[in-house]
Amino acid sequence: MALIVMKFGGTSVGNVERIRNVAARVIRTQQAGHRLVVVVSAMSGETDRLLTLAKDLSSTPNSRELDVLLATGEQASMALLSIALEEKGHPGRSYTGGQVRILTDSAFNKARILEIDKENILNTLDEGRIAIVAGFQGVDQAGNITTLGRGGSDTTAVAIAAALKADECRIYTDVDGVYTADPRIVPDARRLDRITYEEMLEMASLGSKVLQIRSVEFAQKYHVPLRVLSSLEEGTGTIICDEDENMEQVVISGIAHNRDEAKLTMKGVPDKPGVAYKILGPIAEANVEVDMIVQNVAADKTTDFTFTVHRNDFKKARKILEEIAKQLGATEISGDERIAKLSLVGVGMRSHAGIASKMFGALAEEGINIQMISTSEIKISVVIDEKYIELGVRTLHSAFGLESTAGK
């Protein structure tokens, strides 16, 4: 009898009718002979509603009290699902993160899981019941309620699956799996049957919103097979797992894109040791994450230093850069908020040459200029003008034959 962890997001439990549908899905899975733990998010829009209430009372709500407030969203979902299951003759038992004893650190609003006590869940399963756990939350050593940050229910589900050594962790969302590209941009994008943890991590970090990055990291660390499925229709979804030989034959698994990018350039910086630190140190201290970096040294021994940040951080980063420019004697600061990042991802890149040149050639044929390039073992990313991003995605999807051959 397999032990399965099922996680349902906010859209899946967005109203009473959808909660009934989730209950029916859970019952069918139990009747197939599985022991079940179900993790739920707050109903769609509930976390934002609670956050708005708090912000109406205070521009900077106390972090501890905010976690106490936000955790109630998942508590409502778990109780409603348990009631729905009971009504259909399949008793469940619901638990908050504190009742399970999901122990976290004390970083309110962005806590990390340290340990999970399995006793209450296992006792519930031994009684033949379905265990229902509130996602997104835990408690610290002092008993304070904590939350794990946006998308934290995915992490809760994977962490519980790891603690219980579950056979599979199933993440039910409003999409039926991981695709070769965003189907809204590429109508013939194909759902992948399998993808490696590494590829999924890259896809998630590069703009794919299917899974929270931390949940994939957790799954990879503890070798938890993850499956992404639709909560609204039946299907096999996409399994995220360790790499095998067959997966290495696929050169490109998917194309990711991210519009939330902005670029900053400092020109005429003296080319001296420690300059990069003097530029990026203050940026990091301001809690601004830097993504791609390019440094060019001119014949006159000066440097043009370019880097990208999240678009929300652009103005903050530019202001810091202007102060640094005065100290370093730079000649000019320029910026661009109308860029986007386009990326190829695939474990097969390790053993196949010519991927970059093929990518660059395909973009050049469409008149798409590349502003920056970044590579890793299984990824090639380029920065282009935002207005070309959809054309770029479709061009690469076609150039690498992803609609039918998964990049072979």
C-alpha positions as CSV (number, residue, x, y, z in Angstrom):
1,M,0.0,0.0,0.0
2,A,1.7,3.2,-1.2
3,L,1.8,6.3,0.9
4,I,1.0,9.4,-1.1
5,V,1.1,13.1,-0.2
6,M,-1.4,15.2,-2.1
7,K,-1.1,19.0,-2.2
8,F,-3.9,21.2,-3.4
9,G,-3.4,25.0,-4.0
10,G,-5.6,27.9,-3.5
11,T,-7.4,27.7,-6.8
12,S,-8.2,24.0,-6.2
13,V,-10.0,24.8,-2.9
14,G,-11.2,28.2,-4.0
15,N,-14.9,27.6,-3.2
16,V,-17.2,25.0,-1.7
17,E,-17.8,23.2,-5.0
18,R,-14.1,22.9,-5.7
19,I,-13.5,21.6,-2.2
20,R,-16.1,18.9,-3.0
21,N,-14.2,18.1,-6.2
22,V,-10.9,17.8,-4.2
23,A,-12.7,15.5,-1.7
24,A,-13.9,13.3,-4.6
25,R,-10.3,13.2,-6.0
26,V,-8.9,12.3,-2.6
27,I,-11.5,9.5,-2.1
28,R,-10.8,8.0,-5.5
29,T,-7.1,8.0,-4.7
30,Q,-7.7,6.3,-1.3
31,Q,-10.0,3.7,-3.0
32,A,-7.1,2.9,-5.3
33,G,-5.4,1.4,-2.2
34,H,-3.2,4.3,-1.0
35,R,-2.6,5.8,2.4
36,L,-3.0,9.6,2.1
37,V,-1.8,12.8,3.6
38,V,-3.4,15.9,2.1
39,V,-1.8,19.3,2.3
40,V,-3.9,22.4,1.5
41,S,-3.3,26.1,0.8
42,A,-5.7,28.9,1.8
43,M,-8.7,29.4,-0.5
44,S,-7.8,31.5,-3.6
45,G,-7.4,35.2,-2.7
46,E,-7.7,34.6,1.1
47,T,-4.1,35.3,2.0
48,D,-4.2,38.6,0.0
49,R,-7.5,39.5,1.8
50,L,-6.0,39.0,5.2
51,L,-2.8,40.9,4.2
52,T,-4.9,43.8,3.1
53,L,-6.8,43.9,6.4
54,A,-3.5,44.0,8.2
55,K,-2.1,46.8,6.0
56,D,-5.3,48.8,6.5
57,L,-4.5,48.8,10.2
58,S,-0.7,49.3,9.9
59,S,1.7,50.1,7.2
60,T,4.2,47.8,8.8
61,P,2.3,45.1,10.7
62,N,4.2,43.2,13.4
63,S,5.8,40.1,11.7
64,R,4.7,37.7,14.5
65,E,1.1,38.8,14.5
66,L,1.0,38.8,10.7
67,D,1.9,35.1,10.7
68,V,-0.8,34.4,13.3
69,L,-3.3,36.1,11.0
70,L,-2.1,34.5,7.7
71,A,-2.0,31.0,9.1
72,T,-5.8,31.1,9.5
73,G,-6.4,30.8,5.8
74,E,-5.0,27.3,5.6
75,Q,-6.7,26.4,8.8
76,A,-10.1,27.1,7.2
77,S,-9.3,25.0,4.1
78,M,-8.2,22.0,6.1
79,A,-11.3,22.0,8.3
80,L,-13.6,22.4,5.3
81,L,-12.0,19.6,3.4
82,S,-12.2,17.3,6.5
83,I,-15.9,18.1,6.8
84,A,-16.4,17.4,3.1
85,L,-14.7,14.0,3.4
86,E,-16.6,13.1,6.5
87,E,-19.9,13.9,4.7
88,K,-18.9,11.3,2.0
89,G,-18.1,8.6,4.6
90,H,-14.3,8.9,4.4
91,P,-13.2,10.4,7.8
92,G,-10.2,12.6,7.9
93,R,-8.5,14.5,10.7
94,S,-7.1,18.0,10.2
95,Y,-4.0,19.4,11.7
96,T,-2.4,22.9,11.8
97,G,1.4,23.1,11.4
98,G,1.6,23.4,15.1
99,Q,-0.5,20.4,15.8
100,V,1.6,18.2,13.5
101,R,4.7,19.9,15.1
102,I,6.3,21.2,11.9
103,L,9.2,22.9,13.7
104,T,10.7,25.9,12.0
105,D,13.2,28.6,12.7
106,S,11.9,32.0,14.0
107,A,12.2,34.0,10.8
108,F,8.6,35.2,10.7
109,N,7.0,35.5,7.2
110,K,9.8,33.4,5.6
111,A,10.6,30.6,8.1
112,R,12.4,27.4,7.1
113,I,11.5,23.9,8.2
114,L,13.9,22.3,10.7
115,E,12.1,19.1,11.7
116,I,8.7,17.3,11.4
117,D,7.1,15.2,14.1
118,K,5.5,12.2,12.3
119,E,3.6,10.7,15.3
120,N,0.2,12.4,14.9
121,I,0.1,11.8,11.1
122,L,1.1,8.2,11.4
123,N,-1.5,7.5,14.1
124,T,-4.2,9.0,11.9
125,L,-3.1,6.8,9.0
126,D,-3.0,3.7,11.2
127,E,-6.6,4.5,12.2
128,G,-7.6,4.3,8.5
129,R,-8.2,8.1,8.3
130,I,-7.0,10.6,5.8
131,A,-4.5,13.1,7.4
132,I,-5.2,16.7,6.3
133,V,-2.4,19.2,7.1
134,A,-2.4,23.0,6.7
135,G,0.4,24.1,4.4
136,F,2.5,27.2,4.6
137,Q,2.9,27.1,8.4
138,G,4.7,25.7,11.4
139,V,5.9,26.7,14.9
140,D,9.2,27.7,16.3
141,Q,10.8,26.4,19.5
142,A,8.9,29.0,21.6
143,G,5.6,27.9,20.1
144,N,5.1,30.9,17.9
145,I,3.2,30.4,14.7
146,T,5.4,30.9,11.6
147,T,4.7,31.0,7.9
148,L,7.0,29.8,5.1
149,G,6.6,32.6,2.5
150,R,4.6,32.6,-0.7
151,G,4.2,29.1,-2.2
152,G,5.2,27.6,1.1
153,S,2.5,24.9,0.9
154,D,4.5,23.1,-1.8
155,T,7.4,23.0,0.6
156,T,5.2,21.7,3.4
157,A,4.0,18.9,1.2
158,V,7.5,17.9,0.1
159,A,8.9,18.1,3.6
160,I,6.1,15.8,5.0
161,A,6.7,13.4,2.1
162,A,10.4,13.3,2.9
163,A,9.8,12.8,6.7
164,L,7.3,10.0,6.0
165,K,9.4,8.5,3.2
166,A,6.3,8.7,1.0
167,D,6.2,6.9,-2.4
168,E,5.2,10.1,-4.2
169,C,4.3,13.7,-3.6
170,R,1.6,15.0,-5.9
171,I,1.2,18.7,-6.4
172,Y,-2.2,19.6,-7.9
173,T,-2.4,23.0,-9.6
174,D,-4.4,24.8,-12.3
175,V,-2.0,23.3,-15.0
176,D,-1.7,19.6,-15.9
177,G,2.1,19.4,-15.8
178,V,5.3,21.1,-16.8
179,Y,5.4,22.2,-20.5
180,T,8.3,22.7,-23.0
181,A,7.2,26.4,-22.9
182,D,4.4,28.6,-21.7
183,P,1.3,27.2,-23.7
184,R,-0.2,30.8,-23.7
185,I,2.7,31.8,-25.9
186,V,3.4,28.6,-27.8
187,P,0.1,26.8,-28.6
188,D,1.9,23.6,-29.6
189,A,4.0,23.4,-26.4
190,R,4.1,19.9,-25.2
191,R,3.6,18.5,-21.7
192,L,6.7,16.7,-20.4
193,D,6.3,13.2,-19.0
194,R,9.5,13.6,-16.9
195,I,12.0,16.3,-16.0
196,T,15.0,16.2,-13.7
197,Y,15.2,18.1,-10.4
198,E,18.0,20.1,-11.8
199,E,16.0,21.1,-14.9
200,M,13.0,22.0,-12.8
201,L,15.1,24.1,-10.5
202,E,16.4,26.0,-13.5
203,M,12.9,26.4,-15.0
204,A,11.5,27.7,-11.7
205,S,14.4,30.1,-11.1
206,L,14.1,31.4,-14.7
207,G,10.4,32.3,-14.6
208,S,8.3,29.1,-14.6
209,K,5.7,29.5,-11.9
210,V,4.6,25.9,-11.7
211,L,6.5,25.0,-8.4
212,Q,8.1,27.0,-5.6
213,I,11.9,26.7,-5.9
214,R,12.4,25.7,-2.3
215,S,10.1,22.7,-2.7
216,V,12.1,21.4,-5.6
217,E,15.3,21.8,-3.6
218,F,13.8,19.9,-0.8
219,A,12.6,17.1,-3.1
220,Q,16.0,16.8,-4.7
221,K,17.8,16.7,-1.4
222,Y,15.6,13.9,0.0
223,H,14.9,12.1,-3.4
224,V,11.2,12.6,-3.2
225,P,9.5,11.9,-6.5
226,L,7.3,14.9,-7.3
227,R,4.4,14.8,-9.7
228,V,2.6,17.9,-11.0
229,L,-1.0,17.3,-12.0
230,S,-4.2,19.3,-12.7
231,S,-6.7,19.5,-9.9
232,L,-9.5,20.1,-12.5
233,E,-9.0,17.2,-14.8
234,E,-7.6,13.6,-14.8
235,G,-4.1,12.9,-16.2
236,T,-0.7,11.6,-15.4
237,G,1.0,15.0,-15.2
238,T,4.8,15.4,-15.1
239,I,7.1,13.5,-12.8
240,I,10.1,15.4,-11.4
241,C,12.8,12.9,-10.4
242,D,16.5,12.0,-10.4
243,E,18.3,12.0,-13.8
244,D,18.6,8.7,-15.7
245,E,20.3,7.7,-19.0
246,N,17.2,8.2,-21.1
247,M,16.7,11.7,-19.9
248,E,20.3,12.6,-20.9
249,Q,19.4,11.9,-24.5
250,V,17.1,14.9,-24.5
251,V,19.2,17.9,-25.3
252,I,16.6,20.6,-24.5
253,S,13.7,20.0,-22.1
254,G,12.2,23.4,-22.1
255,I,12.3,27.1,-22.6
256,A,11.7,29.6,-19.8
257,H,11.2,33.3,-19.9
258,N,11.1,36.1,-17.4
259,R,9.8,39.6,-18.0
260,D,10.6,40.9,-14.5
261,E,14.1,42.0,-15.4
262,A,15.9,45.3,-15.5
263,K,19.4,46.2,-16.5
264,L,21.9,48.7,-15.1
265,T,25.2,49.8,-16.5
266,M,28.0,51.9,-15.0
267,K,30.4,53.2,-17.7
268,G,34.0,54.4,-17.4
269,V,34.9,52.7,-14.1
270,P,38.6,52.5,-13.4
271,D,39.8,48.9,-14.0
272,K,41.3,48.1,-10.6
273,P,41.1,45.2,-8.2
274,G,38.1,45.3,-5.9
275,V,35.9,47.5,-8.2
276,A,33.3,44.7,-8.7
277,Y,33.0,44.4,-4.9
278,K,32.7,48.2,-4.5
279,I,29.8,48.2,-7.0
280,L,28.0,45.0,-5.9
281,G,28.7,45.1,-2.2
282,P,26.3,48.0,-1.4
283,I,23.7,46.5,-3.8
284,A,23.8,43.3,-1.8
285,E,23.6,45.1,1.5
286,A,20.4,46.7,0.3
287,N,19.0,43.2,-0.1
288,V,18.8,43.5,-3.9
289,E,19.5,40.3,-5.8
290,V,21.8,40.5,-8.8
291,D,21.3,38.0,-11.6
292,M,23.5,38.3,-14.7
293,I,26.8,40.3,-14.8
294,V,28.9,41.4,-17.7
295,Q,32.2,43.4,-17.4
296,N,34.0,44.8,-20.4
297,V,37.5,46.3,-20.2
298,A,38.3,49.1,-22.8
299,A,41.7,50.0,-24.2
300,D,41.9,53.1,-21.9
301,K,41.9,50.8,-18.8
302,T,38.3,51.6,-17.9
303,T,35.5,49.2,-17.4
304,D,31.8,49.1,-18.4
305,F,30.0,47.1,-15.7
306,T,26.5,45.8,-16.4
307,F,24.2,43.7,-14.3
308,T,20.5,42.7,-14.1
309,V,18.1,42.9,-11.1
310,H,14.4,42.3,-10.5
311,R,12.4,45.1,-12.1
312,N,10.9,45.9,-8.7
313,D,14.4,46.7,-7.4
314,F,15.4,48.8,-10.4
315,K,14.9,52.3,-8.9
316,K,16.5,51.3,-5.5
317,A,19.5,49.8,-7.3
318,R,19.9,52.8,-9.6
319,K,19.9,55.2,-6.7
320,I,22.6,53.2,-4.9
321,L,24.6,53.0,-8.2
322,E,24.6,56.8,-8.7
323,E,26.2,57.2,-5.3
324,I,28.8,54.6,-6.0
325,A,29.6,56.2,-9.4
326,K,30.5,59.5,-7.7
327,Q,33.0,57.6,-5.4
328,L,34.6,55.7,-8.3
329,G,34.6,58.5,-10.8
330,A,32.5,56.6,-13.3
331,T,31.4,58.6,-16.4
332,E,27.8,57.5,-16.9
333,I,25.0,55.4,-15.4
334,S,22.3,54.0,-17.7
335,G,19.4,51.6,-17.2
336,D,16.7,49.7,-19.1
337,E,13.5,48.4,-17.6
338,R,12.2,47.0,-20.9
339,I,14.3,43.8,-21.1
340,A,13.5,40.2,-20.6
341,K,15.4,36.9,-20.0
342,L,15.0,34.0,-22.4
343,S,16.5,30.6,-21.4
344,L,17.1,27.1,-22.8
345,V,17.2,24.3,-20.2
346,G,18.3,20.7,-20.6
347,V,20.6,18.1,-19.0
348,G,21.5,16.9,-22.4
349,M,23.5,20.1,-23.0
350,R,26.4,18.5,-21.0
351,S,27.1,16.1,-23.8
352,H,26.0,18.1,-26.9
353,A,28.0,20.8,-28.6
354,G,26.7,23.7,-30.7
355,I,23.6,24.5,-28.7
356,A,24.6,28.1,-28.1
357,S,25.4,28.8,-31.7
358,K,22.1,27.3,-32.8
359,M,20.3,29.4,-30.3
360,F,22.0,32.6,-31.3
361,G,21.6,31.8,-35.0
362,A,17.8,31.3,-34.7
363,L,17.4,34.6,-32.8
364,A,19.6,36.4,-35.3
365,E,17.4,35.2,-38.2
366,E,14.4,36.9,-36.5
367,G,16.4,40.1,-36.0
368,I,16.4,39.7,-32.2
369,N,19.5,41.3,-30.7
370,I,21.2,39.6,-27.7
371,Q,22.3,42.1,-25.0
372,M,23.8,39.7,-22.4
373,I,24.6,36.0,-22.1
374,S,24.9,33.7,-19.2
375,T,25.5,29.9,-19.2
376,S,25.7,27.0,-16.8
377,E,26.1,23.2,-17.4
378,I,22.4,22.8,-18.3
379,K,21.3,26.3,-19.1
380,I,21.9,29.1,-21.6
381,S,20.2,32.5,-20.8
382,V,20.1,35.6,-22.9
383,V,18.8,39.1,-22.2
384,I,16.8,40.6,-25.1
385,D,14.4,43.5,-25.6
386,E,11.1,42.7,-23.9
387,K,9.0,43.4,-27.0
388,Y,10.7,40.4,-28.7
389,I,10.2,37.9,-25.8
390,E,7.2,36.0,-27.2
391,L,8.7,35.9,-30.7
392,G,11.9,34.6,-29.1
393,V,10.2,31.8,-27.2
394,R,8.3,30.6,-30.3
395,T,11.4,30.8,-32.4
396,L,13.5,28.7,-30.1
397,H,10.7,26.2,-29.5
398,S,10.5,25.6,-33.2
399,A,14.3,25.7,-33.8
400,F,14.9,22.9,-31.3
401,G,11.8,20.9,-32.3
402,L,10.3,20.9,-28.9
403,E,6.7,20.5,-30.1
404,S,7.3,16.9,-31.0
405,T,10.8,15.6,-30.1
406,A,11.7,17.2,-26.7
407,G,14.8,18.8,-28.2
408,K,16.4,15.7,-29.6
